[in-house]
């Protein structure tokens, strides 16, 4: 099987990531009246997973918003996300089992970047515990971390460029071979992502998967108004009644124009 080679985002996009992320955060206040009109939830549990090198602090805005939308929202509670270490894998497995037992129903998983890749692995391993998966800038179709601007961090933690991170990634079957997730899945991505190649974030088409584009930086996705709207809209879908996302009404202003047919 030929694995697509994804082009690394430009250094310019990477350089302006902090500024764009700050602008996304600043846009929340004027967008808040619109965000409050997003569909409300049914109280089911939601587990939010942070990105690489981030902690639960990075998802505080997202979790706060989802709580206002009537969900039982949980942080991952495992400190800083330093990759799929044995401690992280065991801790996340225990966290999922504990929440499933506590709530007695499947949970939705929302994962930012590497956190979204974890969410997808959980859904494949225990689909009966997962209601749906929503990812934010997660390059789950990228097998070589050198295609990402986070490669330097991977190299530092791995001891050399790629290190065990690359061996782990290259030893895993590609998404094209694994196929779509066994649960509904939505990938939120940005063509101007400065950290990961956006094409590596696109879902494999299926009857219950989709890719939704927003105008955002990678590090601002978790508090970008358009991304928050998509997450709220997806989580509000009744269990077993999935349909593709469509921006309608005033919310359309948050999204890029639909491509011409």
Secondary structure, DSSP 8 states (H G I E B T S, - for coil): ----------HHHHHTHHHHHHHHHHHHHHHHHHHTTS------EEEEE--TT--GGGGHHHHHHHHHTT-EEEE--SSS--SS-HHHHHHHHHHHHHHHHHHSS-EEEEEETHHHHHHHHHHHH-GGGEEEEEEES--TT---GGGSTTHHHHHHHHSSSSHHHHHHHHTS--HHHH-S-SSEEEEEE-TT-SSS-GGGG----BTTEEEEE----STTGGG-HHHHHHHHHHHTS-TT--------GGGGGGS------
